[in-house]
Amino acid sequence: MPDKTEAYDAILLNLAQQHEGGISDLLDTLFSFLARKTDFYVGGGKNAAFDMVKEKFTKYETQALNEEKKKKAVAEENERKRKERLEAQRQQEERDEILRQKAFSGGDIQGGSIKELTDEEAEKLQAELDKKKSPEPVEAEPTAAKNEEEDPDDKGKLAPNAGNGCDLPNYSWTQTLSEIELRVPFKVPFKLKTRDLIVKIQKRHLEVGIKGQPPVINGELECEIKLEESTWVLEDKNVVLVSLEKVNKMNWWSRLVTTDPQISTKKVNPEPSKLSDLDGETRGLVEKMMYDQRQKELGLPTSEEQKKQEVMKKFMEQHPEMDFSKCKFN
């Protein structure tokens, strides 16, 4: 329960702010008031006023010192924990840097065949990375889409994955009508940094890899993309996530780059789109088409037919002298 004296905090704070000399001036004002307007100094006998001030001073001095001691202890504990986190992070970065230097001095780091990493510390670090590592893409089987005999154009093509893209040995990608999302996991025994990577995105070309190693992807894209809307990030320290914005938003890609195996776009299973996801012009066109379709099903005039009727109605109102009884309106 709050101290009842807190009810006067606002008044006292306002009073204190008006004393430019600080606490000394404030106390001067308070004791001057007690001397001039009350019997504080003479009403209780010799030394009574002094003893009362000393008692109250000691009471709140003890409270203030205890509170300051608690705050200092909390601050010291927080600082200790902060230093421990920084030290652990520094040691981890040192271990990663040692592994990085060993890796980039030679060896196939993407394949994970670095012979130098045989000490116990490196094995422990590798085990920790394996636990955190995102699931590896399932290697695509060289089988064609089902029922290929029904459509000769699909012969030799792969069935799309659940994201309407393709899972390949070293990376996987998914797509919507508007964008491509690519995931490239790197199997390395240390945490990657952006400076370790090469990611070059061009309108019709994409390159992704680790510096000093053969690129995982380096080829011509299936279709053109919007550079200003395409981005990449390093996710979980070992996965490169690339987002590519399509120029043609009415087309399904059959492959990411032209050197990839093709998927059957006829097997793509897009999620139902929402009108709210469409831009203003496209949304208006779709709503108009839906309205016209409902009108036809009900045997009512479409939006275009209604416009014609409204124009004709206005014309008839403007020319009452004309006989329109034998006219047929479509």
Backbone hydrogen bonds in HBPLUS format (Angstrom, degrees):
<---DONOR---> <-ACCEPTOR-->    atom                        ^
c    i                          cat <-CA-CA->   ^        H-A-AA   ^      H-
h    n   atom  resd res      DA  || num        DHA   H-A  angle D-A-AA Bond
n    s   type  num  typ     dist DA aas  dist angle  dist       angle   num
A0006-GLU N   A0003-ASP O   2.97 MM   3  5.62 159.1  2.02 116.5 123.0     1
A0007-ALA N   A0004-LYS O   3.19 MM   3  5.88 165.5  2.21 116.2 120.5     2
A0008-TYR N   A0005-THR O   3.09 MM   3  5.82 164.2  2.11 118.8 123.2     3
A0009-ASP N   A0006-GLU O   3.08 MM   3  5.09 166.7  2.10 108.1 111.6     4
A0012-LEU N   A0008-TYR O   2.96 MM   4  6.16 172.0  1.97 164.4 166.6     5
A0013-LEU N   A0009-ASP O   2.78 MM   4  5.83 156.3  1.83 151.4 158.5     6
A0014-ASN N   A0010-ALA O   3.04 MM   4  6.13 157.1  2.09 140.6 146.6     7
A0015-LEU N   A0011-ILE O   2.97 MM   4  6.23 150.7  2.06 143.1 151.8     8
A0016-ALA N   A0012-LEU O   2.80 MM   4  6.03 156.4  1.85 148.5 154.8     9
A0017-GLN N   A0013-LEU O   2.98 MM   4  6.19 153.2  2.06 147.3 153.9    10
A0018-GLN N   A0015-LEU O   3.17 MM   3  5.40 144.9  2.30 101.2 111.2    11
A0019-HIS N   A0016-ALA O   3.08 MM   3  5.44 165.2  2.10 113.2 117.5    12
A0022-GLY N   A0019-HIS O   3.13 MM   3  5.62 165.7  2.15 116.2 119.1    13
A0026-LEU N   A0022-GLY O   3.14 MM   4  6.41 155.1  2.21 148.4 156.1    14
A0027-LEU N   A0023-ILE O   2.86 MM   4  6.10 168.0  1.88 161.6 162.8    15
A0028-ASP N   A0024-SER O   3.04 MM   4  6.20 153.1  2.12 141.8 149.8    16
A0029-THR N   A0025-ASP O   3.02 MM   4  6.28 152.9  2.09 145.7 151.7    17
A0030-LEU N   A0026-LEU O   2.99 MM   4  6.34 158.8  2.04 151.8 157.5    18
A0031-PHE N   A0027-LEU O   2.93 MM   4  6.12 176.0  1.93 160.7 160.8    19
A0032-SER N   A0028-ASP O   2.99 MM   4  5.95 145.4  2.11 138.7 148.8    20
A0033-PHE N   A0029-THR O   3.00 MM   4  6.16 151.5  2.08 143.3 150.5    21
A0034-LEU N   A0030-LEU O   3.04 MM   4  6.39 157.2  2.09 147.9 153.8    22
A0035-ALA N   A0031-PHE O   2.98 MM   4  6.10 149.8  2.07 139.5 147.4    23
A0036-ARG N   A0032-SER O   2.96 MM   4  6.10 155.5  2.02 148.1 154.4    24
A0037-LYS N   A0033-PHE O   2.83 MM   4  5.63 163.5  1.86 154.0 158.3    25
A0038-THR N   A0034-LEU O   3.27 MM   4  5.08 138.6  2.45 118.9 124.1    26
A0042-VAL N   A0039-ASP O   3.15 MM   3  5.35 131.4  2.40 103.3 116.2    27
A0043-GLY N   A0039-ASP O   2.66 MM   4  4.97 147.3  1.76 159.5 157.9    28
A0048-ALA N   A0045-GLY O   3.32 MM   3  5.57 163.3  2.35 118.6 122.0    29
A0051-ASP N   A0047-ASN O   2.92 MM   4  6.06 163.4  1.94 151.9 156.2    30
A0052-MET N   A0048-ALA O   2.99 MM   4  6.18 153.7  2.06 146.3 153.4    31
A0053-VAL N   A0049-ALA O   3.01 MM   4  6.27 164.6  2.03 152.3 155.8    32
A0054-LYS N   A0050-PHE O   2.90 MM   4  6.11 161.6  1.93 151.5 157.2    33
A0055-GLU N   A0051-ASP O   2.92 MM   4  6.08 153.1  1.99 144.2 151.1    34
A0056-LYS N   A0052-MET O   3.05 MM   4  6.32 168.6  2.07 154.9 156.9    35
A0057-PHE N   A0053-VAL O   2.86 MM   4  5.95 158.1  1.90 149.4 156.6    36
A0058-THR N   A0054-LYS O   2.94 MM   4  6.05 164.1  1.97 146.8 150.7    37
A0059-LYS N   A0055-GLU O   3.02 MM   4  6.22 157.8  2.07 146.8 153.0    38
A0060-TYR N   A0056-LYS O   3.17 MM   4  6.38 171.3  2.18 154.4 154.7    39
A0061-GLU N   A0057-PHE O   2.84 MM   4  5.90 139.8  2.00 144.8 157.3    40
A0062-THR N   A0058-THR O   3.06 MM   4  6.17 160.0  2.10 146.9 150.2    41
A0063-GLN N   A0059-LYS O   3.32 MM   4  6.64 158.4  2.37 140.5 146.1    42
A0064-ALA N   A0060-TYR O   2.96 MM   4  6.03 161.8  2.00 140.3 145.5    43
A0065-LEU N   A0061-GLU O   2.92 MM   4  6.12 159.8  1.96 151.6 156.8    44
A0066-ASN N   A0062-THR O   3.01 MM   4  6.16 159.5  2.05 149.6 155.0    45
A0067-GLU N   A0063-GLN O   2.98 MM   4  6.16 159.4  2.02 150.6 156.3    46
A0068-GLU N   A0064-ALA O   2.94 MM   4  6.12 156.6  2.00 145.2 151.9    47
A0069-LYS N   A0065-LEU O   2.93 MM   4  6.10 147.1  2.04 140.5 149.7    48
A0070-LYS N   A0066-ASN O   3.02 MM   4  6.33 153.7  2.09 146.8 152.8    49
A0071-LYS N   A0067-GLU O   3.03 MM   4  6.31 165.0  2.05 151.9 155.4    50
A0072-LYS N   A0068-GLU O   2.96 MM   4  6.10 156.2  2.01 144.5 151.3    51
A0073-ALA N   A0069-LYS O   2.99 MM   4  6.20 152.9  2.07 143.9 151.1    52
A0074-VAL N   A0070-LYS O   2.97 MM   4  6.26 159.6  2.01 153.6 158.6    53
A0075-ALA N   A0071-LYS O   2.92 MM   4  6.10 161.1  1.96 148.2 153.8    54
A0076-GLU N   A0072-LYS O   2.89 MM   4  6.07 155.9  1.95 146.5 153.1    55
A0077-GLU N   A0073-ALA O   2.97 MM   4  6.18 154.1  2.04 144.3 151.3    56
A0078-ASN N   A0074-VAL O   2.91 MM   4  6.16 160.2  1.95 151.4 156.7    57
A0079-GLU N   A0075-ALA O   2.93 MM   4  6.10 153.8  2.00 144.4 151.9    58
A0080-ARG N   A0076-GLU O   2.90 MM   4  6.11 151.4  1.98 143.1 151.0    59
A0081-LYS N   A0077-GLU O   2.99 MM   4  6.26 162.0  2.03 150.2 154.2    60
A0082-ARG N   A0078-ASN O   2.90 MM   4  6.09 152.7  1.98 143.5 151.7    61
A0083-LYS N   A0079-GLU O   2.93 MM   4  6.16 158.8  1.98 149.3 154.0    62
A0084-GLU N   A0080-ARG O   2.98 MM   4  6.25 151.0  2.07 144.4 152.8    63
A0085-ARG N   A0081-LYS O   2.94 MM   4  6.21 156.7  2.00 149.2 154.8    64
A0086-LEU N   A0082-ARG O   2.94 MM   4  6.20 161.8  1.97 149.7 154.9    65
A0087-GLU N   A0083-LYS O   2.86 MM   4  6.00 154.8  1.92 145.2 152.3    66
A0088-ALA N   A0084-GLU O   2.89 MM   4  6.07 159.9  1.93 147.6 153.1    67
A0089-GLN N   A0085-ARG O   2.86 MM   4  6.05 156.7  1.91 148.0 154.9    68
A0090-ARG N   A0086-LEU O   2.79 MM   4  5.99 151.8  1.87 142.9 151.2    69
A0091-GLN N   A0087-GLU O   2.90 MM   4  6.13 162.7  1.93 151.0 155.0    70
A0092-GLN N   A0088-ALA O   2.95 MM   4  6.13 155.5  2.01 143.7 150.9    71
A0093-GLU N   A0089-GLN O   2.88 MM   4  6.09 158.2  1.93 148.3 154.2    72
A0094-GLU N   A0090-ARG O   2.90 MM   4  6.15 149.0  2.00 145.9 154.8    73
A0095-ARG N   A0091-GLN O   2.95 MM   4  6.26 158.1  2.00 147.8 153.2    74
A0096-ASP N   A0092-GLN O   2.88 MM   4  6.14 161.6  1.91 150.4 156.0    75
A0097-GLU N   A0093-GLU O   2.84 MM   4  5.96 151.4  1.92 141.8 149.9    76
A0098-ILE N   A0094-GLU O   2.98 MM   4  6.24 153.7  2.05 147.5 153.8    77
A0099-LEU N   A0095-ARG O   3.01 MM   4  6.30 163.7  2.04 151.2 155.4    78
A0100-ARG N   A0096-ASP O   2.74 MM   4  5.94 151.0  1.82 145.5 154.9    79
A0101-GLN N   A0097-GLU O   2.86 MM   4  6.06 159.0  1.91 147.2 152.1    80
A0102-LYS N   A0098-ILE O   3.01 MM   4  6.27 159.0  2.06 147.8 153.5    81
A0103-ALA N   A0099-LEU O   2.85 MM   4  6.02 156.4  1.90 145.8 153.0    82
A0104-PHE N   A0100-ARG O   2.87 MM   4  6.07 169.1  1.89 157.2 158.9    83
A0105-SER N   A0101-GLN O   3.09 MM   4  6.05 121.1  2.45 134.4 147.4    84
A0106-GLY N   A0103-ALA O   3.26 MM   3  5.82 164.5  2.28 112.0 116.3    85
A0113-SER N   A0108-ASP O   3.28 MM   5  5.71 143.3  2.43 158.9 154.0    86
A0118-THR N   A0116-GLU O   2.88 MM   2  5.76 130.6  2.13 110.9  95.7    87
A0123-GLU N   A0119-ASP O   3.23 MM   4  6.57 154.6  2.29 149.8 157.1    88
A0124-LYS N   A0120-GLU O   3.03 MM   4  6.26 154.5  2.09 147.7 154.3    89
A0125-LEU N   A0121-GLU O   3.03 MM   4  6.27 158.8  2.07 148.1 153.8    90
A0126-GLN N   A0122-ALA O   2.90 MM   4  6.09 154.8  1.96 145.3 152.4    91
A0127-ALA N   A0123-GLU O   3.01 MM   4  6.24 154.4  2.08 144.4 150.7    92
A0128-GLU N   A0124-LYS O   3.10 MM   4  6.43 151.4  2.18 145.4 152.7    93
A0129-LEU N   A0125-LEU O   2.99 MM   4  6.28 156.3  2.05 149.8 156.2    94
A0130-ASP N   A0126-GLN O   2.90 MM   4  6.15 151.4  1.98 148.6 156.6    95
A0131-LYS N   A0127-ALA O   3.26 MM   4  6.52 144.4  2.39 140.1 147.9    96
A0132-LYS N   A0128-GLU O   3.33 MM   4  6.64 151.7  2.41 143.8 150.6    97
A0133-LYS N   A0129-LEU O   2.83 MM   4  5.80 131.5  2.06 146.3 160.2    98
A0143-THR N   A0141-GLU O   2.59 MM   2  5.39 143.6  1.71 101.1  92.9    99
A0145-ALA N   A0157-LYS O   2.51 MM  12  5.81 128.2  1.76 153.9 162.1   100
A0150-GLU N   A0147-ASN O   2.90 MM   3  5.53 156.3  1.95 116.4 123.7   101
A0151-ASP N   A0148-GLU O   3.13 MM   3  5.42 143.0  2.27 104.0 113.6   102
A0154-ASP N   A0151-ASP O   3.01 MM   3  5.72 158.4  2.06 123.0 128.9   103
A0155-LYS N   A0152-PRO O   3.22 MM   3  5.38 165.3  2.24 108.9 112.9   104
A0157-LYS N   A0154-ASP O   3.06 MM   3  5.45 165.6  2.08 134.9 135.4   105
A0158-LEU N   A0262-GLN O   2.88 MM 104  6.21 170.4  1.89 150.9 149.4   106
A0264-SER N   A0158-LEU O   2.79 MM 106  5.99 146.0  1.90 170.9 168.2   107
A0161-ASN N   A0165-GLY O   3.04 MM   4  5.40 156.5  2.09 116.1 123.6   108
A0164-ASN N   A0161-ASN O   2.97 MM   3  5.26 155.9  2.03 122.5 121.1   109
A0175-GLN N   A0163-GLY O   2.97 MM  12  6.21 167.0  1.98 165.8 161.8   110
A0166-CYS N   A0173-TRP O   2.96 MM   7  5.60 135.7  2.16 138.0 151.1   111
A0173-TRP N   A0166-CYS O   3.03 MM   7  5.60 156.5  2.09 146.6 153.9   112
A0168-LEU N   A0171-TYR O   2.83 MM   3  5.33 151.5  1.91 154.1 163.1   113
A0172-SER N   A0183-ARG O   3.12 MM  11  5.53 160.1  2.16 152.7 159.0   114
A0183-ARG N   A0172-SER O   2.91 MM  11  5.53 170.4  1.92 172.4 173.5   115
A0174-THR N   A0181-GLU O   2.92 MM   7  5.34 156.3  1.97 149.3 156.8   116
A0181-GLU N   A0174-THR O   2.96 MM   7  5.34 167.3  1.98 142.7 145.9   117
A0176-THR N   A0179-GLU O   2.94 MM   3  5.41 159.5  1.98 158.1 162.9   118
A0246-LYS N   A0178-SER O   2.90 MM  68  5.38 161.3  1.94 139.7 143.9   119
A0180-ILE N   A0244-LEU O   2.77 MM  64  4.97 157.4  1.82 147.7 155.4   120
A0244-LEU N   A0180-ILE O   2.85 MM  64  4.97 167.2  1.87 148.4 152.8   121
A0182-LEU N   A0242-VAL O   2.80 MM  60  4.96 170.1  1.81 154.6 158.1   122
A0242-VAL N   A0182-LEU O   2.85 MM  60  4.96 164.2  1.87 145.6 151.0   123
A0184-VAL N   A0240-VAL O   2.89 MM  56  5.08 159.1  1.94 147.8 154.4   124
A0240-VAL N   A0184-VAL O   2.95 MM  56  5.08 169.4  1.97 139.3 138.3   125
A0186-PHE N   A0238-ASN O   2.85 MM  52  5.49 165.9  1.87 172.8 176.6   126
A0188-VAL N   A0186-PHE O   3.15 MM   2  5.82 123.2  2.49 105.9  90.5   127
A0192-LEU N   A0237-LYS O   2.89 MM  45  5.22 139.5  2.05 150.7 152.0   128
A0196-ASP N   A0193-LYS O   2.81 MM   3  5.41 156.7  1.87 118.1 125.9   129
A0197-LEU N   A0194-THR O   3.12 MM   3  5.42 162.8  2.15 111.2 116.6   130
A0211-LYS N   A0196-ASP O   2.93 MM  15  5.78 169.2  1.95 149.3 152.9   131
A0198-ILE N   A0209-GLY O   2.81 MM  11  5.24 161.2  1.85 149.7 147.0   132
A0209-GLY N   A0198-ILE O   2.93 MM  11  5.24 139.1  2.11 146.2 154.9   133
A0200-LYS N   A0207-GLU O   2.86 MM   7  5.07 158.7  1.90 144.7 152.0   134
A0207-GLU N   A0200-LYS O   2.97 MM   7  5.07 152.7  2.05 145.8 151.5   135
A0202-GLN N   A0205-HIS O   2.83 MM   3  4.92 156.6  1.89 171.4 163.5   136
A0225-ILE N   A0203-LYS O   3.04 MM  22  5.10 143.9  2.17 131.9 143.0   137
A0221-LEU N   A0204-ARG O   2.84 MM  17  4.96 151.4  1.92 110.7 120.0   138
A0206-LEU N   A0219-GLY O   3.06 MM  13  5.81 161.2  2.09 163.4 168.6   139
A0219-GLY N   A0206-LEU O   3.11 MM  13  5.81 151.6  2.20 156.5 159.8   140
A0208-VAL N   A0217-ILE O   2.85 MM   9  5.11 152.3  1.92 139.2 144.0   141
A0216-VAL N   A0208-VAL O   2.86 MM   8  5.83 131.8  2.10 143.3 157.4   142
A0217-ILE N   A0208-VAL O   3.16 MM   9  5.11 165.4  2.18 145.4 148.3   143
A0213-GLN N   A0210-ILE O   3.06 MM   3  5.59 151.5  2.14 142.5 141.5   144
A0258-THR N   A0220-GLU O   2.84 MM  38  5.77 151.1  1.92 161.3 170.7   145
A0222-GLU N   A0256-LEU O   2.96 MM  34  5.66 145.4  2.08 145.2 141.5   146
A0247-VAL N   A0224-GLU O   3.38 MM  23  6.02 150.9  2.47 146.1 137.9   147
A0226-LYS N   A0245-GLU O   2.82 MM  19  5.42 159.2  1.86 152.5 159.3   148
A0229-GLU N   A0226-LYS O   3.28 MM   3  5.57 147.0  2.39 105.1 114.1   149
A0230-SER N   A0227-LEU O   3.15 MM   3  5.20 165.8  2.17 108.0 112.3   150
A0231-THR N   A0243-SER O   2.98 MM  12  5.35 139.6  2.14 142.5 154.4   151
A0243-SER N   A0231-THR O   2.83 MM  12  5.35 170.2  1.84 156.3 159.7   152
A0233-VAL N   A0241-LEU O   2.93 MM   8  5.40 151.0  2.02 146.8 156.2   153
A0241-LEU N   A0233-VAL O   2.92 MM   8  5.40 169.3  1.93 163.9 166.9   154
A0235-GLU N   A0239-VAL O   2.63 MM   4  5.04 165.2  1.65 173.5 168.3   155
A0239-VAL N   A0235-GLU O   2.97 MM   4  5.04 145.8  2.09 153.9 161.8   156
A0263-ILE N   A0254-SER O   2.75 MM   9  5.01 150.7  1.83 139.5 149.7   157
A0260-ASP N   A0257-VAL O   2.96 MM   3  5.64 167.9  1.97 125.7 129.7   158
A0267-LYS N   A0264-SER O   3.01 MM   3  5.57 160.5  2.05 113.7 120.0   159
A0268-VAL N   A0265-THR O   3.23 MM   3  5.14 162.7  2.26  99.6 104.3   160
A0277-ASP N   A0274-LYS O   2.96 MM   3  5.38 151.7  2.04 109.9 118.6   161
A0278-LEU N   A0275-LEU O   3.12 MM   3  5.49 158.4  2.17 110.7 117.2   162
A0283-ARG N   A0279-ASP O   2.84 MM   4  5.89 163.9  1.86 164.1 169.7   163
A0284-GLY N   A0280-GLY O   3.00 MM   4  6.14 159.7  2.04 146.8 151.9   164
A0285-LEU N   A0281-GLU O   3.11 MM   4  6.37 156.3  2.17 146.7 152.8   165
A0286-VAL N   A0282-THR O   2.95 MM   4  6.20 161.5  1.99 153.5 158.2   166
A0287-GLU N   A0283-ARG O   2.90 MM   4  6.10 164.5  1.92 154.9 159.2   167
A0288-LYS N   A0284-GLY O   3.01 MM   4  6.14 151.8  2.09 142.3 149.9   168
A0289-MET N   A0285-LEU O   3.02 MM   4  6.29 158.5  2.07 147.2 152.7   169
A0290-MET N   A0286-VAL O   2.94 MM   4  6.19 157.8  1.99 151.5 157.6   170
A0291-TYR N   A0287-GLU O   2.93 MM   4  6.09 155.7  1.99 144.8 151.5   171
A0292-ASP N   A0288-LYS O   2.91 MM   4  6.15 167.4  1.93 154.7 157.6   172
A0293-GLN N   A0289-MET O   2.99 MM   4  6.14 152.1  2.07 143.2 150.9   173
A0294-ARG N   A0290-MET O   3.08 MM   4  6.34 157.4  2.13 147.0 152.0   174
A0295-GLN N   A0291-TYR O   2.96 MM   4  6.24 158.6  2.00 152.8 159.2   175
A0296-LYS N   A0292-ASP O   2.99 MM   4  6.21 157.7  2.04 147.9 153.1   176
A0297-GLU N   A0293-GLN O   3.10 MM   4  6.34 158.7  2.15 146.8 152.3   177
A0298-LEU N   A0294-ARG O   3.07 MM   4  6.32 139.5  2.24 142.8 153.3   178
A0298-LEU N   A0295-GLN O   3.19 MM   3  5.15 127.2  2.48  93.1 106.6   179
A0300-LEU N   A0295-GLN O   2.74 MM   5  4.83 162.4  1.77 153.9 149.3   180
A0299-GLY N   A0296-LYS O   3.05 MM   3  4.96 156.2  2.11 100.9 108.3   181
A0306-GLN N   A0302-THR O   2.88 MM   4  6.11 151.6  1.96 151.4 159.8   182
A0307-LYS N   A0303-SER O   3.11 MM   4  6.33 150.5  2.20 140.1 147.2   183
A0308-LYS N   A0304-GLU O   3.11 MM   4  6.45 158.7  2.15 148.6 153.7   184
A0309-GLN N   A0305-GLU O   3.00 MM   4  6.26 156.6  2.06 146.5 152.8   185
A0310-GLU N   A0306-GLN O   2.93 MM   4  6.17 153.7  2.00 148.3 155.2   186
A0311-VAL N   A0307-LYS O   2.97 MM   4  6.25 159.0  2.02 151.9 157.3   187
A0312-MET N   A0308-LYS O   2.97 MM   4  6.20 161.6  2.00 149.4 154.5   188
A0313-LYS N   A0309-GLN O   2.87 MM   4  6.02 149.5  1.97 143.4 152.1   189
A0314-LYS N   A0310-GLU O   3.06 MM   4  6.30 159.4  2.10 148.7 152.7   190
A0315-PHE N   A0311-VAL O   3.03 MM   4  6.29 155.7  2.09 145.9 153.1   191
A0316-MET N   A0312-MET O   2.93 MM   4  6.16 156.7  1.98 148.0 153.7   192
A0317-GLU N   A0313-LYS O   3.00 MM   4  6.27 150.2  2.09 144.6 152.8   193
A0318-GLN N   A0314-LYS O   2.99 MM   4  6.23 144.6  2.12 144.7 154.0   194
A0319-HIS N   A0315-PHE O   3.09 MM   4  6.28 124.6  2.41 138.3 152.3   195
A0319-HIS N   A0316-MET O   3.27 MM   3  5.12 139.8  2.44  91.6 102.7   196
A0322-MET N   A0319-HIS O   3.26 MM   3  5.88 164.6  2.28 115.8 120.1   197
A0327-CYS N   A0324-PHE O   3.16 MM   3  5.30 165.1  2.18 109.9 114.1   198
